[in-house]
């Protein structure tokens, strides 16, 4: 884990019922020592991976999603004998990426990758399977940080089309349902099959109401992708903002002058989170969050001796998204 002095912990409370965090990481089997590299276009990938490889094909899908395509793709390699995909993932976990997927793999490989992501508690894993049996196996894990799409053409990499085309948009600005994927055919699933897929907290790419679109946007836990993405955005940006405050000042005093400076950095991140659509707005378009900072007199003497300020806390209401609507009408003679 990287060294840091600021830790932000966010718990999701459900009511009864300028770090972007969008870069895809592709884990690729390749002879040689493990490596990690960020590519700015598909030509760069082609220099290291032949066009016939799954790695090249997967990266091409991520890069070919039109005007909203990701600006970069990370690729980490493993030899598959001495070093596994999961070991390579652990080795490069703190590099610049957010969504991880395998160029090719089995359900056992997917589980190994998702276990690493789950253990870290940050970032997301993305997989595609082509059978209810495989989806059922993965769904049983109830991962908080893995989404699984089901599609009849694995070689079209719909999960990479989704994160390549939409994952780099401002966090909070999108839901992962209703999304168009370039170069991916709609899967031929009927309504009954789609209900089974959704019951397992997976989703698909289908034709609905005359449009090709993703049918949902959930993680295997049942939570929505954009909720966890937003949570991670607030966490990492708040940690970065407060850390930068510490670094750029000779001292932040443990008193009623220093504490408001920390509070101000936290408030700025929450305000930006509201502007991006992570935090809900009220009818006056004011963000629905609370931020509380204990004054010096309210802190423990032992914490002051240890120079550990624990008095800052916040909560916010998720903006969420509307995924269904019912419209009532009346016709009068």
C-alpha positions in Angstrom: 0.0 0.0 0.0 1.2 3.6 -0.6 2.3 5.7 2.3 -0.3 8.2 3.4 -1.3 10.3 6.4 -4.9 10.9 5.5 -7.6 8.2 5.4 -11.2 8.8 4.4 -13.7 6.1 5.3 -17.2 6.2 3.8 -19.9 3.8 4.8 -23.0 3.6 2.5 -26.2 4.2 4.5 -29.2 3.1 2.5 -32.6 4.5 3.3 -35.1 1.8 4.4 -35.7 0.3 0.9 -10.0 15.4 -9.4 -8.8 12.1 -9.9 -10.8 10.7 -12.8 -10.8 7.0 -11.9 -11.6 5.7 -15.3 -8.6 4.0 -16.9 -9.1 0.3 -17.9 -6.4 -2.2 -16.9 -6.1 -5.3 -19.1 -4.3 -8.3 -17.6 -2.5 -10.1 -20.4 -0.6 -13.4 -20.5 2.9 -12.9 -22.1 6.2 -14.7 -21.9 8.7 -12.8 -19.7 8.8 -10.9 -16.4 5.7 -9.1 -15.2 5.3 -5.6 -16.7 3.0 -2.6 -16.5 2.6 0.0 -19.3 0.1 2.7 -20.1 -0.8 3.2 -23.8 -2.3 6.3 -25.4 -3.6 4.7 -28.5 -4.0 1.3 -30.2 -0.9 1.8 -32.3 1.2 1.7 -29.2 -0.5 -1.5 -28.1 0.2 -3.0 -31.6 3.9 -2.4 -31.1 3.9 -4.8 -28.1 1.0 -7.2 -29.0 0.2 -8.7 -32.3 -3.2 -7.9 -33.8 -4.1 -11.6 -33.5 -3.8 -11.5 -29.7 -6.7 -11.2 -27.3 -4.8 -8.4 -25.6 -4.8 -6.3 -28.8 -8.4 -7.0 -29.6 -9.5 -6.1 -26.1 -7.6 -2.9 -26.1 -9.0 -2.0 -29.5 -12.5 -2.3 -28.2 -11.8 0.1 -25.3 -10.2 2.6 -27.7 -12.9 2.5 -30.4 -15.9 3.9 -28.5 -16.2 7.2 -30.3 -15.9 10.6 -28.9 -16.1 9.4 -25.3 -13.4 6.7 -25.6 -10.8 6.4 -22.9 -7.6 8.4 -23.5 -5.5 5.6 -22.2 -5.4 1.9 -21.5 -3.1 0.1 -19.1 -1.8 -3.4 -19.7 -0.1 -5.6 -17.1 1.5 -8.9 -18.2 2.0 -12.2 -16.4 3.6 -15.5 -17.7 0.9 -17.8 -16.4 3.3 -20.3 -14.9 5.5 -18.7 -12.2 3.4 -15.5 -12.0 -0.4 -15.6 -12.2 -2.8 -12.8 -13.3 -3.8 -12.3 -9.7 -0.2 -11.9 -8.6 0.5 -9.4 -11.3 -2.7 -7.5 -10.3 -1.5 -7.3 -6.7 2.0 -6.1 -7.8 0.6 -3.2 -9.9 -2.5 -2.4 -7.8 -1.5 1.1 -6.9 -0.7 2.1 -10.5 -2.9 4.5 -12.5 -6.0 2.5 -13.4 -9.5 1.8 -12.0 -11.3 -1.0 -13.9 -9.5 -4.3 -14.3 -10.3 -7.2 -16.7 -8.6 -10.1 -18.3 -7.8 -10.3 -22.0 -9.0 -13.9 -21.8 -9.7 -16.3 -18.9 -11.8 -18.8 -17.1 -14.3 -18.3 -14.3 -11.7 -19.5 -11.9 -9.4 -16.7 -13.2 -12.2 -14.1 -12.8 -12.7 -15.2 -9.2 -9.0 -14.9 -8.5 -9.0 -11.4 -9.9 -12.1 -10.3 -8.1 -10.8 -11.7 -4.8 -7.8 -9.3 -5.1 -10.0 -6.3 -5.8 -12.4 -7.2 -3.0 -9.5 -7.5 -0.6 -8.1 -4.1 -1.5 -11.5 -2.4 -1.1 -10.9 0.1 -3.9 -11.3 -0.1 -7.7 -13.5 -2.4 -9.8 -13.3 -5.7 -11.7 -15.2 -6.3 -14.9 -15.9 -9.6 -16.6 -18.1 -11.0 -19.4 -19.5 -14.6 -19.5 -21.6 -16.4 -22.0 -23.7 -18.8 -19.8 -26.1 -18.6 -16.9 -24.0 -21.3 -15.2 -20.9 -19.1 -15.2 -22.9 -16.1 -14.1 -24.4 -18.1 -11.3 -21.0 -19.2 -10.1 -19.7 -15.6 -10.0 -23.0 -14.2 -8.6 -22.7 -16.5 -5.5 -19.6 -14.5 -4.5 -21.8 -11.4 -4.0 -18.7 -9.2 -4.8 -19.1 -5.5 -3.9 -16.6 -4.5 -6.5 -17.2 -6.7 -9.6 -19.7 -6.4 -12.4 -20.4 -9.2 -14.8 -22.0 -8.9 -18.2 -23.5 -11.8 -20.1 -23.1 -12.0 -23.9 -23.2 -14.6 -26.5 -20.0 -13.2 -28.2 -17.1 -13.1 -25.8 -14.8 -11.9 -28.5 -16.6 -8.6 -28.7 -15.6 -7.7 -25.1 -18.7 -5.8 -24.1 -17.4 -5.0 -20.6 -14.3 -3.3 -22.2 -16.6 -1.4 -24.6 -18.6 -0.2 -21.5 -15.7 1.0 -19.4 -13.7 2.2 -22.5 -16.6 4.3 -23.7 -18.1 5.5 -20.5 -15.8 4.8 -17.5 -13.8 8.0 -18.1 -16.7 10.3 -18.1 -16.9 12.5 -15.0 -17.7 10.3 -12.0 -21.3 10.8 -11.0 -22.4 12.1 -14.4 -23.6 8.7 -15.7 -25.4 5.5 -14.8 -24.2 2.3 -16.5 -27.7 1.4 -17.7 -29.0 2.5 -21.2 -25.4 2.7 -22.6 -24.6 2.3 -26.3 -21.5 0.1 -27.1 -19.8 0.6 -30.4 -18.8 -2.7 -32.2 -20.9 -4.9 -29.9 -23.9 -6.7 -31.3 -27.0 -6.9 -29.0 -27.3 -10.3 -27.4 -30.4 -12.3 -28.5 -31.8 -12.7 -25.0 -35.6 -12.7 -24.5 -37.3 -11.1 -21.5 -37.3 -14.3 -19.5 -33.6 -14.8 -19.8 -33.0 -11.2 -19.0 -34.9 -11.6 -15.8 -32.7 -14.5 -14.8 -29.6 -12.5 -15.6 -30.8 -9.5 -13.5 -31.8 -11.8 -10.6 -28.2 -12.9 -10.5 -27.1 -9.2 -10.4 -25.6 -9.4 -13.9 -26.7 -7.5 -17.0 -26.5 -7.7 -20.8 -26.4 -5.6 -23.9 -29.7 -5.9 -25.7 -32.2 -4.3 -28.1 -34.9 -2.6 -26.1 -37.5 -0.1 -27.3 -35.7 0.1 -30.6 -32.4 1.0 -29.1 -29.3 -1.1 -28.4 -28.4 -0.5 -24.7 -27.0 -2.1 -21.5 -29.9 -3.6 -19.6 -28.6 -2.6 -16.1 -25.5 -1.4 -14.3 -25.1 -3.4 -11.1 -22.3 -5.1 -9.2 -22.7 -8.7 -8.0 -23.7 -7.4 -4.6 -26.7 -5.7 -6.2 -25.3 -2.2 -5.6 -25.0 0.0 -8.7 -21.6 0.6 -10.3 -22.0 4.4 -10.2 -22.6 4.3 -6.4 -19.2 2.6 -5.7 -17.5 4.7 -8.4 -18.7 7.8 -6.7 -17.8 6.6 -3.2 -14.2 5.9 -4.4 -14.0 9.3 -6.2 -14.9 11.2 -3.0 -12.5 9.1 -0.9 -9.4 9.4 -3.1 -10.0 13.1 -4.0 -10.6 14.1 -0.4 -7.5 12.2 0.8 -5.5 13.9 -2.0 -6.8 17.4 -1.2 -6.1 17.2 2.5 -2.6 15.6 1.9 -1.8 18.4 -0.5 -2.8 20.9 2.2 -0.3 19.4 4.6 2.5 19.3 2.1 2.0 22.9 0.9 2.1 24.4 4.4 4.9 24.5 6.9 2.3 23.5 9.6 -1.4 23.1 10.0 -1.9 24.0 13.7 -4.1 21.8 16.0 -6.3 24.7 16.9 -9.3 26.7 15.6 -7.2 28.2 12.9 -5.8 25.0 11.5 -8.8 22.8 11.8 -11.0 25.0 9.5 -8.4 24.6 6.8 -8.9 20.9 6.7 -12.6 21.4 6.8 -12.4 23.7 3.8 -10.6 21.1 1.7 -13.2 18.5 2.5 -16.0 20.9 1.7 -14.5 21.7 -1.7 -14.5 18.0 -2.6 -18.1 17.6 -1.5 -19.2 20.7 -3.5 -17.4 19.3 -6.6 -19.1 15.9 -6.0 -22.4 17.6 -6.1 -21.6 19.4 -9.3 -20.6 16.1 -10.9 -23.8 14.4 -9.9 -22.6 12.2 -7.1 -24.3 14.1 -4.3 -28.0 14.9 -4.6 -29.4 18.5 -4.8 -32.5 19.8 -3.0 -35.3 21.8 -4.7 -33.2 25.0 -4.3 -30.3 23.1 -6.1 -28.2 23.1 -2.9 -26.2 19.9 -2.2 -27.5 17.5 0.4 -24.5 16.9 2.6 -23.5 17.7 6.1 -19.9 18.4 7.2 -19.0 18.6 10.9 -15.6 19.6 12.3 -14.9 19.5 16.1 -13.2 22.5 17.5 -9.9 22.1 19.4 -11.8 22.3 22.8 -13.9 19.3 21.7 -11.0 17.0 20.9 -9.2 14.7 23.3 -5.9 15.7 24.8 -4.4 12.4 23.9 -5.2 13.0 20.2 -3.6 16.4 20.4 -0.4 14.8 21.9 -0.4 12.3 19.1 -1.2 15.1 16.5 -4.0 13.0 15.2 -7.2 15.0 14.4 -10.2 12.8 14.3 -13.0 15.4 14.5 -14.0 15.7 10.9 -17.0 13.8 9.6 -19.5 14.1 6.8 -22.5 12.5 5.2 -24.3 13.0 2.0 -27.4 11.8 0.0 -26.6 10.0 -3.2 -28.0 11.6 -6.4 -28.5 8.1 -7.8 -30.3 7.8 -11.1 -33.8 7.0 -12.5 -33.8 3.6 -14.2 -37.6 3.2 -14.7 -40.6 5.5 -14.8 -44.3 5.1 -14.9 -46.4 7.8 -16.5 -50.2 8.1 -15.7 -52.4 9.8 -18.2 -56.1 10.5 -18.6 -58.2 10.9 -21.7 -61.4 12.9 -21.5 -64.2 13.1 -24.0 
